[in-house]
Amino acid sequence: MTETLDSGALHVRGLVKSFAGHTVLDGVDLTVAPGGITAVVGASGCGKTTLLRLIAGFEVPDAGTVSIADRLMASPDAAVAAHRRGIGYVAQDGALFPHLTVGQNIAYGLRGGLRTPRVRQRVAELLDTVSLDRSLTPRRPDELSGGQQQRVALARALARRPVLMLLDEPFSSLDTGLRAATRRAVAAALTDAGVTTVLVTHDQEEALSVADQVAVMRAGRFTQVGPPMQVYSAPRDRFTAEFLGGCVFLAAWVAGGVADCALGRIPVAHAAAARADGPATIMLRPEQLAAKVISDGDPEGEQRTGIGTVVAAEFLGADVLLTIDLGGDSAPITARQTSIDPPGVHAKVRIKVVGRAVVFEPVGR
């Protein structure tokens, strides 16, 4: 059995991989702290799964290195075999053996199998770890729900005490409600076990909710790596901003740490305030905007900025998305707010901004 290592950090440096002359990974760097969960998020074909396969040892890099727990695992000149890297791997479909029971699947690869009391106890403990009832032990995979199958796959991967866990779109085949419950259970199990984890997903909400570090990938490179809240609220570029959630972009004039735009004067993020003053594009998240109906005769309705008309509303349950026309040359914007008594379509509203705006490159530069 592979023992858990305290220094289970993952270090990827300058990783390059091409197939048939097409560069899939182009100088990727990534560090995952011991016991941490990093979510690699990006569109299909951006290189996420290739990165996972290089870490796992299923492919050899053209350039760069992969190290786990301070041990060099892969370089163009040498590579440790996949089965000797101390890695657990959970694929999208779980890849359980259909002819084996839950207990046999989890015990697969453990010396002695279910014949030994020690392994039977380990299987029982792992079922507890992934929040599954021990009564499921004799069942076969086709007798389980999709979420249960994914948790059995995780238990099997944890059975050999891996130093690193790789999850490749493990929840994408599950329906929405089951996906949320399963990812919470899996994240809790990995955190409790202290296993360093890399999750590959194209689901932004999944990445932001379960990881302590998010790495956004585009065309084989990371556009930004950092804590979820930081990457979401302070994206470095428009691609990262738009990939992680809804955006409101506005033309503005920035001066003295304040952006003057169609919504009025908005403070900008501290990093942006250090940039040169002048014309720029600012970004706000829809949930930063709160629209309040202006009644006839209300003096706020006479103001020139921050006033608009609701032209569409999309009910989402707890929230509602309001499309608001600001008039003039500005494109309609989207505000996301609670669905309790929201402004109706055609209502004239005053828009207030919560928090700071993110400033991107000035227009024309």
C-alpha positions in Angstrom: 0.0 0.0 0.0 1.1 3.5 -0.7 1.5 5.5 2.5 0.1 9.0 2.8 2.9 11.6 2.7 2.8 14.7 4.8 4.5 16.8 2.2 2.0 15.9 -0.5 2.4 19.1 -2.5 2.1 19.0 -6.3 4.5 21.1 -8.4 4.0 21.5 -12.2 6.7 23.6 -13.9 6.8 24.7 -17.6 4.7 21.8 -18.8 4.4 21.5 -22.6 2.5 18.8 -24.6 1.7 18.6 -28.3 -0.2 16.1 -30.3 0.3 15.8 -34.1 1.9 19.3 -34.2 -0.9 20.9 -32.2 0.2 22.4 -28.9 -2.3 21.4 -26.2 -0.3 22.6 -23.1 2.0 25.6 -23.4 4.2 26.2 -20.5 1.8 25.4 -17.6 2.9 26.1 -14.0 0.8 25.0 -11.0 1.4 24.4 -7.3 -1.1 22.7 -5.1 -0.5 22.8 -1.4 -0.5 19.6 0.7 -4.1 18.7 1.5 -5.5 21.5 -0.7 -8.1 21.2 -3.5 -7.4 23.0 -6.7 -10.0 23.2 -9.4 -8.8 23.5 -13.0 -11.6 25.1 -15.0 -11.9 25.8 -18.7 -13.9 25.2 -21.8 -13.8 21.8 -23.6 -10.5 21.3 -25.5 -8.5 23.8 -23.5 -6.1 21.2 -22.2 -7.5 20.4 -18.7 -7.7 16.6 -19.2 -4.2 16.5 -20.8 -2.8 18.2 -17.8 -4.4 15.6 -15.6 -3.1 12.7 -17.7 0.5 14.1 -17.6 0.3 14.4 -13.8 -1.1 10.8 -13.6 1.6 9.4 -15.8 -0.6 8.4 -18.7 1.3 10.8 -21.0 5.0 12.0 -21.1 5.6 15.8 -21.3 7.5 17.3 -24.2 9.0 19.8 -21.8 8.7 20.7 -18.1 8.4 18.6 -15.0 5.9 17.1 -12.5 6.9 16.6 -8.9 4.8 15.2 -6.1 5.9 15.3 -2.4 9.3 16.7 -3.5 9.8 13.7 -5.8 10.3 14.2 -9.5 7.6 12.1 -11.3 7.9 13.3 -14.9 10.2 15.1 -17.3 11.0 14.6 -21.0 13.9 12.3 -20.1 12.5 10.2 -17.3 9.1 9.3 -15.8 7.9 7.2 -12.8 5.4 4.6 -13.9 1.7 5.7 -13.3 1.1 2.9 -10.8 4.1 4.0 -8.7 3.1 7.6 -8.3 0.8 7.2 -5.3 -2.1 8.8 -7.2 -5.8 8.1 -7.0 -7.8 8.8 -10.2 -11.6 9.2 -10.5 -12.9 9.4 -14.1 -16.2 11.0 -15.2 -18.1 7.7 -15.2 -16.5 6.3 -12.1 -15.2 3.3 -14.1 -16.4 0.8 -11.5 -16.1 -2.9 -12.3 -19.7 -4.0 -13.1 -19.2 -7.6 -12.1 -17.9 -6.8 -8.7 -19.8 -5.7 -5.6 -19.3 -2.4 -3.9 -17.1 -4.0 -1.3 -15.0 -5.8 -4.0 -14.6 -2.6 -6.0 -13.3 -0.7 -3.0 -11.0 -3.5 -1.9 -9.7 -4.0 -5.5 -5.9 -3.9 -5.3 -5.7 -4.2 -1.5 -3.6 -7.2 -0.4 -5.8 -10.1 0.7 -9.0 -8.6 -0.5 -12.3 -9.0 1.4 -11.1 -12.3 2.7 -9.1 -10.5 5.4 -10.7 -8.8 8.4 -8.3 -5.8 8.1 -9.5 -5.1 4.5 -13.2 -5.6 5.4 -12.7 -3.0 8.2 -11.0 -0.6 5.8 -13.9 -0.9 3.3 -16.4 -0.2 6.1 -14.4 2.9 7.2 -14.2 4.2 3.6 -17.9 3.8 3.1 -18.3 6.0 6.2 -15.8 8.5 4.8 -17.8 9.0 1.6 -21.1 9.1 3.5 -22.5 5.8 2.2 -24.3 3.2 4.3 -22.3 0.0 5.0 -25.3 -2.0 3.9 -24.4 -1.2 0.3 -21.3 -3.4 0.5 -22.9 -6.5 -1.2 -24.6 -4.5 -4.0 -23.4 -4.2 -7.6 -22.9 -0.8 -9.3 -26.0 -1.1 -11.4 -28.0 -1.2 -8.1 -26.7 2.2 -7.1 -27.6 5.8 -8.1 -25.2 7.8 -10.1 -24.1 9.8 -7.0 -23.6 6.6 -5.0 -21.4 5.2 -7.8 -19.2 8.2 -7.9 -18.7 8.0 -4.1 -17.8 4.3 -4.4 -15.3 5.3 -7.1 -13.8 7.8 -4.7 -13.7 5.3 -1.9 -11.8 2.9 -4.2 -9.3 5.6 -5.1 -8.8 6.4 -1.4 -8.4 2.8 -0.4 -4.7 2.8 -1.2 -4.0 6.0 0.7 -2.9 8.1 -2.3 -0.7 11.2 -1.8 -2.6 12.9 -4.7 -6.2 12.6 -6.0 -7.1 13.5 -9.5 -10.8 14.0 -10.4 -11.7 14.3 -14.1 -15.2 15.8 -14.5 -16.5 13.4 -11.9 -20.0 15.0 -11.4 -20.8 16.1 -15.0 -23.1 13.1 -15.7 -25.3 13.7 -12.6 -28.4 15.8 -12.5 -28.3 19.2 -10.9 -29.5 18.4 -7.4 -27.5 15.1 -7.1 -24.4 16.8 -8.5 -24.4 19.5 -5.8 -25.0 16.9 -3.0 -22.3 14.5 -4.3 -19.7 17.2 -4.8 -20.2 18.4 -1.2 -19.8 14.9 0.1 -16.7 14.2 -2.0 -15.1 17.5 -1.0 -15.7 16.9 2.6 -14.3 13.3 2.4 -11.1 14.6 0.6 -10.7 17.4 3.2 -11.2 15.1 6.1 -8.7 12.6 4.6 -6.1 15.4 4.0 -5.5 14.3 0.4 -4.0 16.8 -2.0 -6.6 17.1 -4.9 -6.8 18.4 -8.5 -10.4 18.6 -9.9 -10.9 19.2 -13.6 -14.2 20.7 -14.5 -16.0 23.0 -16.9 -18.6 23.9 -14.3 -17.7 27.3 -12.8 -20.0 27.0 -9.8 -18.5 23.6 -9.0 -15.0 25.0 -9.1 -15.7 28.0 -7.0 -17.7 26.0 -4.3 -15.4 23.1 -3.6 -11.8 24.4 -4.2 -9.5 26.5 -2.1 -7.6 27.4 -5.3 -9.0 27.9 -8.8 -6.9 27.8 -12.0 -8.7 29.1 -15.2 -7.3 27.6 -18.4 -7.5 28.9 -21.9 -5.9 27.3 -25.0 -3.3 25.4 -22.9 -2.3 28.3 -20.5 -3.6 29.5 -17.2 -5.1 33.0 -17.4 -5.3 33.3 -13.6 -4.7 31.1 -10.5 -5.8 32.0 -7.0 -8.3 31.7 -4.2 -11.9 31.4 -5.6 -13.2 34.7 -4.2 -10.2 36.6 -5.5 -10.3 35.1 -9.0 -14.1 35.8 -9.2 -14.1 39.3 -7.8 -10.8 40.5 -9.2 -10.2 38.8 -12.6 -7.2 39.9 -14.5 -8.8 39.9 -17.9 -12.2 39.8 -19.7 -11.9 36.1 -20.5 -11.5 35.1 -16.9 -14.2 37.4 -15.8 -16.8 36.1 -18.3 -15.9 32.5 -17.9 -16.5 32.5 -14.1 -19.9 34.3 -14.2 -22.1 37.1 -15.4 -20.5 40.4 -16.2 -21.6 44.0 -16.7 -19.2 46.0 -18.8 -19.4 49.8 -18.9 -17.3 52.5 -20.6 -15.9 54.8 -17.9 -13.5 57.6 -17.1 -11.2 56.6 -14.2 -9.6 59.3 -12.1 -8.4 59.2 -8.5 -9.6 55.7 -7.8 -13.2 56.4 -9.0 -14.9 55.4 -12.3 -17.4 57.9 -13.7 -19.9 55.9 -15.9 -23.6 55.5 -16.8 -24.3 54.3 -13.2 -22.6 57.2 -11.6 -19.4 57.4 -9.7 -18.1 54.0 -8.6 -15.0 53.3 -6.6 -12.5 50.9 -8.3 -10.5 48.0 -6.9 -7.3 49.0 -5.1 -5.0 47.5 -7.8 -6.8 49.3 -10.5 -6.6 52.6 -8.7 -2.8 52.6 -9.3 -3.2 52.6 -13.1 -3.0 55.7 -15.1 -6.2 57.8 -15.2 -8.2 58.0 -18.3 -10.8 56.1 -20.4 -11.3 52.5 -19.5 -13.7 49.6 -19.4 -15.0 48.6 -15.9 -16.6 45.4 -14.9 -19.3 44.7 -12.2 -21.0 41.4 -11.3 -24.8 41.4 -11.8 -25.2 40.8 -8.0 -23.5 44.1 -7.3 -26.4 45.9 -8.8 -29.6 46.6 -6.9 -32.6 48.1 -8.8 -35.3 50.0 -6.9 -38.5 51.3 -8.5 -38.8 55.1 -8.8 -42.3 56.4 -8.4 -43.6 59.4 -10.3 -42.5 62.6 -8.7 -39.6 61.0 -6.9 -36.6 63.5 -7.1 -34.2 60.5 -7.7 -35.9 60.1 -11.1 -34.6 63.4 -12.2 -30.9 62.3 -11.8 -29.1 61.6 -15.0 -27.0 58.6 -14.0 -28.0 55.3 -12.5 -31.5 55.4 -13.9 -32.9 52.8 -16.3 -36.0 50.9 -17.4 -36.6 47.2 -16.8 -37.1 45.6 -20.2 -37.0 41.9 -19.3 -37.1 39.7 -16.1 -35.9 36.1 -15.8 -37.2 34.2 -12.7 -34.6 31.8 -11.2 -36.3 30.8 -8.0 -34.4 32.5 -5.2 -33.1 35.2 -7.6 -34.3 37.2 -10.6 -32.3 38.5 -13.5 -33.4 42.0 -14.6 -32.4 43.3 -18.0 -32.2 47.1 -17.7 -32.0 49.7 -20.5 -29.9 52.7 -19.4 -30.8 54.7 -22.5 -28.4 56.6 -24.7 -25.4 54.7 -26.2 -25.1 52.2 -23.3 -26.0 48.5 -23.9 -28.6 47.0 -21.6 -27.2 45.7 -18.4 -28.1 42.7 -16.1 -28.9 43.0 -12.4 -29.2 39.9 -10.2 -31.2 40.3 -7.0 -33.7 38.5 -4.7 -36.9 37.4 -6.3 -39.0 38.8 -3.4 -41.0 41.7 -4.8 -38.6 42.7 -7.7 -39.3 45.6 -10.1 -41.6 44.6 -12.9 -41.0 44.9 -16.6 -41.4 48.5 -17.9 -40.6 49.9 -14.3 -38.4 52.9 -14.1 -35.6 52.0 -11.6 -32.7 53.6 -9.8 -29.6 51.3 -9.8 -27.3 51.3 -6.8 -23.9 49.7 -6.9 -22.5 47.6 -4.1 -18.7 47.2 -3.8 -16.0 48.2 -6.2 -15.5 47.9 -10.0 -12.7 46.1 -11.7 -10.9 48.1 -14.3 -9.6 46.5 -17.5 -7.3 48.0 -20.1 -8.3 51.5 -21.2 -10.3 51.7 -24.4 -8.2 52.0 -27.4 -4.9 50.8 -25.8 
